[in-house]
């Protein structure tokens, strides 16, 4: 699939997002799980800690889930406070990645760094200062104590009970967030349009569906991490048609979203196409790794190295990051034969 084809699809999706943002919003659910129900003019969102009643048309939205801001922006709402995904080359000073800069425009929300430990009680005071009327924290870890404190500030929506932390499929989180902000109908349409980008990529590259594939990150202490279907990076590759080998997927422990592969089991990385996250000079370090260099997938040139912005877009797939990721990733995958 050429970069031009994906870019045309991306432009069409951005235009569609703008159109959807001007439509009258409704509350509906496109997922198999009914996460929202109408109660008068409010919506009731079901989640891991029970349910939250959300008044219609919230105006001051805090996005504490990593990447939740992208979905909210794609639905035409600008959060007043956000939690960024990483730093440096991944996000700008406004807390968004390059895929969301156009949607954010000149707005500059307050940035709260929740850190790697998720949403704890320490950030509650910062959230309270924003005086929100809705708190969205679907794609983050929120302990019950923090949830209860946040709920005292404003209606708070966290991940669905059916999924583990960090493992909510983008379609589910999009619909859930859309329902919460009164944009359920728009979310349903946006999911369909974004899913169509994967459909187009598979149609243009039918060989993807005949290949095994995996996304790998170097383990700083030795060995390799391979992401499973419960992670955005694994989901991205699977949505393009690639299959994660059963012997790799079987190594993913309950509650985890990755397989921890030791150096002596490096042969498990011998898939048809291997995507390597080139973080912290990984490509250079792997060039000095004799076990990795001995793999057929390496010797045959079927390894795709992706930089941190692209890897981050894959890790939090949504209506804004998916077009950005496919525009760069698909041509590289097609060339790795």
Secondary structure, DSSP 8 states (H G I E B T S, - for coil): --HHHHHHHHHHHHHHHHHHHTS-------SSS--EEEETTEEEEEETTEEEEE-SS-SSEEE-STTHHHHHHHTT---SEE--SS-TTSB-TTS-BGGGHHHHTT---EE----TT-B-GGGHHHHHHTT-SEEEESSS-B-HHHHHHHHHHS-EEE--TTS-TT---HHHHHHHHHHHTT-HHHHHHHHHHHHHHHHHHHHH-GGGGG-BEEEEEE-TTSSEEEE-TTSHHHHHHHHTT-B--HHHHTT--TT-SEEEE-GGGGGGG--SEEEEE--TTHHHHHHT-HHHHTSHHHHTT-EEEE-HHHHHHHHT--TTHHHHHHHHHHHHHHH--
